[in-house]
């Protein structure tokens, strides 16, 4: 079925210089360049405020035509590998008009495109500039140091930019006299099961996802492998105890418990914008689950799979999107029970890609993998029939057994910005199905659809 139905038109606004600067700063940070932009600019670079990088979206002139879009998608979306169960939506961002729809309202397994929903939930709850602070407290009455988990997925063991367990230990040593101490680790910011009810218990050992806890270090990886620790919080606390011992403390015991005393040390993460963008680019299951829990904690005081789902639905409802029929079970999309319609996913991305996006929304589009270049799309769109999409498609991937999804943005051959959501939940060959969706997105890039 095809249709050309106006769904929503949002007021326009130009992207101001500070927003562009913020994107550039996070991009440099994520690439590890870190230092001032002057270090990489030519000596004669102009000074003063920057103008717009791209012209504002305009709905003037010819618009993408529903019949042309349908013709571009007909072949790829008819691929037998998709199993005959395909939902698809394409939106002209400048007008907010649906220019293609196929079974658009039926919710399907989101797979890792669920991470887009998690991203908007946590950005709405905390804001892109928020930094996650892991702290240590000292109670002299009981000689107890408490390591307090704050839900930071980026906490590192070594001293580096961003949050660092070693830096936290240095600050404790500077503020607490060395001697015999007990070490308590407090993970009560998160509650409930550490694995989603629909997840196999084998996920940590299989390297799929770690138990979700408010305290992890080094991404909960077992050294030398992708396997996750079975008890990430305990491992982080034991590592911290070793660091304290190196700094002159005698740690008598390490145990879970509640915080006592006063904060004596703190280490802060990169801005949330950078964490969210990296999570989307790499499709990081562990980071997405912790971010979903953080969104739930920001709204209710405690993070869990349940409160994370509540936060996600609340954000989508507040944006005016129709959440009827969708289900949220986790933040990563590992559960087949995470379901969303192509219509909702495309509408959300169209809102975020439009110039009237919420002020907190920009890291989502920034974080979408770039076809042929970054993240989970770095090795895709490199064949003869998809290469036209390389560099022009930015999209979140989603893959489970029997499920293939691809949702994002593309600039067509006429220079028009389109948003698409493509979903198959009955794929007979998931790799062939993924290739079919790539061909569909590449066909939009090659389409002179006006």
N, C-alpha and C positions, 0 to 999 in steps of 0.2 A: 504493500500500500504506500502510495506517496501522497504528500499533501504540502501545501505552502500556507502555513497558518501563523499569523502573528501571535507571539506568546507574551512578549513583554518588551517595552522600550524604556531604557533607563536614561536619565538626563546625562548630558555630556559634561566633562570637565577636562581641562588640559592637565597633563602630568607635570607637576612643578619640578624645578631644579633639585630641591632637597631629596625628593623621592628617587630621582635618577642617581644622585650621589650615594644614597643609601644602598641602592641595588649594586652600584659599582663597588662600594666598600665591602659588601658581603661577598661579592664575586671574587674580589682579590683575596679576601680572607679564606674563602673556601679553597682557593687554588694554592694557598700557602705563600702568597706573595707578600701579604701583610704590610709592607712598608708604604710610605707616602707615594701617591701617584706621581709626584714630581720626579721620582727616581726612574720612571719609565717613559716620561714624556720628553719630546725634543726640547732643547734649550729655548727655542723661539715659540713655544706653545703660547697661544693667546691667553690672556687673563680675563677675569670678570665672569659674570653669571653665564651659564650655558643655556643655549636655546633648546627647543624640543629636539630630541633625537629622531623621532618620527612625527609626521604630521598627525593631527588629531583624526580620529575616525570620522568619516563622512558618509552619509547615506545618499549623497547627490550622485547623479549619473546612473548608468545601468547597474542592476543588482544581479547577484547569482540567480540563475533560473532553475526552478525545480526539475524540469525535464532534463536539463543538461547535467545536473548533479546526479539524478537517477541513472542516466546513461553511463556516467563515469563509474558508478558503484555496482551496476547490475552484474557484471562479470565476477569481480572479486567476492561479492556477498552471496553469489550462487555456488561457490566452491563446495563440493560435497564434503570436504573435511570439516566444514562448519556444522554438519549434522542436520541441516534444515531448520535449526532453531536460532534465529539471529534477530537481535534488536539493534536498531541503529537510528541515530538522529544527527542531523547536520544543521547548524544554525549560522546564519549570516550575522556576525557580531555587530556590525554597524547599525543594523535595523532591529536586531533581536527577533528576526523572523526565522521560523523553521523552514528550511528549503528541502529537507528530506526527512521522512520518518517511516520506519518499518517496525511494527510491533513495539512502538515507542514507550508505552505505558506499563508494559509487563516487567515486574522486577525479576532480575536474574542474579546469579552469584557474581559478586563484584570482583572476587579475587583481590589482587593487590591494588586495583583502582580504589579500593576502600580507603587507602592511605590518603587520598585527596580529601575525603570527608574528615578523617582524623586531623589533617593539617588545618582545615578551616576551624574545627572545634577548638583546638589548642591556641591558635592565633587569636581567635575571638575572645577566648577566656583570659589570656595572659598578655597578648600584644607582642609584636615582632621584636621589640627592644628588650623584652624581659630576659634576665639572666638567672639561671637556676643556681642557688647558693647551697652547697653542702657545708655543714658546720660541725664543729666539735665543741662540746661543753665540758666544764670542769667543776666538780663538786668536791671542795677541799674537806668537807666533813666526812665523806666516805672514801676519799682518794679515788674517785671514779671519773674517768674520761668517757664521754659518750660521743660516738660517731653517729651523726643524724643524717639518714638518707633523705634526699630531697627530690628523688625521681630524675636525676640527671643521667641521660643515656650516654653522655660524652665524657664522663669522669675518667681521667687517665691516672695510671699509677706514677708516671714520671713527671718531673717538673717541666712544664711546657706552657704554650699559650692555652688559654681556656682553663678549665677546672683540673686540678691536680691533687692527688692524694699526698704526694710527696711535699707539695707546697703547704698543704694543710698540716702535715706533721711538723714542718719547720715552724709554723706559726704557733702550734701548741707548745713546742719546745721553748719558744721565746717567751711564752706567757705562763708556763706551769713549771714549778721547780721539779727537776728530775728526782725519781725515787720509785718506790713500789706503788703500782696503780692497778685498778681493775679497768677493763675496757668493755663498755656496753655498746651495742649497736642497735639503733632505733629505726625500725622500718615501718612504723605505724602510719605514715602518710598514706600508704597503700594498704588495702584490706581485701579480704575475700580470697578465692582460689588464685594460685599463681599460674595455673594453666587454664585456659578457657575450657568450659565443660565439653565442648565439641572437639577439642584437640586430642590427638593420641599422646599418651604419656611418653612416647619415644622421641618427641620433638627435640628436647635438649640434646640427647645423645646423637641424634641424626643431624644436628647442626641446622635445624630449621628455626627454632626460637628458644630463648632462655625462659625459665620461670620469671614471671613479672614481679619484681620487687623494687622498692624505692631506693635500694642501694646496690649498684653494680660498679665494677671497675674494669677497664680495658674491654668493654663491650661483652663482658661475661664469657669471653672466649677461653677455652683451655689452650694453654701455650702450644703452639705448633700445629693447631688444627682449627677447624670451624665448629667443632663441638662446643656446646655451651655447658657451663658449670651447672650442676644439679642444685647447688645452694649458693647463688652468686653473692648474697649478702654476707654469709659467713666467710667466704673466700676474701671479700673486700675487707672485712674486719680483721681477719688474720694477717692480711698484707699490711694493714695499718698498724697492727700490733708489732710486726717486725720492724717497721719504720720507726716506731716509738722506741723500740729496743736499741736501734742504731743511734738514737739521739739521747741515750742515757737513762731511759726508763726501764724498770723491771715490771713487765706485764704479768700479773699473777693469774688472771683468767680472762677469757673472752666469751661473752654471752649476750643473747638478745635481751632487750629490756626497754624501759622508758627513760627519757631524758631527765637528767637532774643537773642542778648547778646553773652556771652562766656560760654564755657563748664566749669562747676565747679565741676561736679561729674560724675562718670562712674561706672558701674557694669558689669562684664563680665561673659558670660556663660561658661560652660564646653566646651572643644574642640568640634568642629563640629562632629568629629568622634564618640564621645560618644552619641551625640544627634541623629545622623543618625542611629547608631546601635540600640538604644532604640526604635526609631520610627519603624524600621523594625520588631524588636522582638515583640512589642506590637501591631503592625499595627495601629499606632496612626494617625487618620485622620487629627486632627488639626495640629500636628507637620508637617505632610507631606505637607499640603497645604502651611504652612508658609515657609517651606524649598523650595518648588517649586517657590514661589514668590521671595524668596531670590536669587535663581538661576537666575531668570529673571531680578531682580534688579542689580545683579552683571554684567550682560551682557548689559543692556540697561539703567540703572539708575533708573528704576521704576519697582516694582514688581506687577504683575497682573496674572490672569489666562492665558492671552494671551502670555505675555513675559515668563512666566514659561514654557508654551508649546514650545515656540521657543527655549528656553535654552535646554530643554530635547532633542528635535530633533537635535539641533546643536551638542550636545555631542555625540549622537549615530552616527550621520554622520561622525564626526571627528574620531570615533573609527573604521570606515570602515564598519559599519553595514547597512544592507539594510532596510531602513525605508519606502519603497514604500507601500502604502496602509494603514499605521497605522495612527491613530488619537489620539491626546492628548487634552483633554478638561480640566482636573484638575490634581492635584498631588497625589490624594489619591486613585483614581479608583472608587469613588462613582458613577460616571456617567457611564451609559451603553455605552456611545459614546466613551469612552477610549478603543481603540482597538489596539491589537498587535498580531503578528503571533507567534505561538510556536517556529518557526525557529529563529526569532529575539531574543526572550527571552532566549532561550537555548544558542544561540551564545554569547549573552552578558554575561551570567553566566559562560560559558566555558572560556571566556576571563578573567573574574575576578578571576576564580578559578585556572587559569594557572599561572605558575611562571612568566610570562611576563605581568601580570596585570599592568595597569598604577599605578604609585606610590601612587596615591590618592585613589585607588580602594578597599584597604583591609577592610575598615569598613563594606562594603556591605556583604561579606561572613560571617564576624564576627557577623553581626546583624541578620542573618537568624535564625528563631526559630529552636530549636533542638527538634526532635520528642520525645514526651513523657516527656520532661523536661522543656522547656522554652516557654514563650510567647503564641502565638496562637496555638502552637502545644503541650502545656503542658498536655492537656487532650486527645491527640490523639495518635495513634500507641500503644495502651495499650490492644488491644484485641488479642486473640489467633492467628488470621491470619495476624496481622500487627506488633506484638511485635518485630519481627526480625528487624524492621526498627528503633526501639527506640534507640536513641543515635547515629544512623548511617545516618539518613536522616536529613539534614538541608534544610528547604524550606520556602519560602514565600507563605502564604495562600491567597486565594481570594474567597470571597463568596458574591454573590448577589442573589436575587430571580431569579432562573433559570440559574445561573452561578456558576460553581465551577472550581477553578484553583489551581494548586500546582506546584511551580517551584523551583528547588534547586539542591542540590548535594547529592550523596549517594555513599558509598563505598560498592561494591558488595562482594560476598563471596570469590572471588579470590583476594581481596585487590585492585581492580581497581577503580579509581575515575571516576564516571559518573556524568554528568549533565543532568537534565531532565526538560521539560516543558510540563505539562499536562493541557488541557483546554477543558471544556465543556460549551457551551452556550445555551443548550436546555434541561437542567436538569429537569426531571419531579418531582424529589424529591431531593432538594438540599443537604439535610443531607445524604441521601443514596448515592448521587453522590459524595459527599466529601469522604465518606467511601470507595467508589470504587477507587478513586484516591489514597487514603492512601494504599489500597491493592496493587495498581500498583507500588507505590514507594517501599513498603515492598518487593514485588516480585523481584525488582531490587536488593535490599539488600541481598536477599536470593539466588540470581542467581549465579551459577558458569558458567558464560557466555563465558568463553574462550574456 
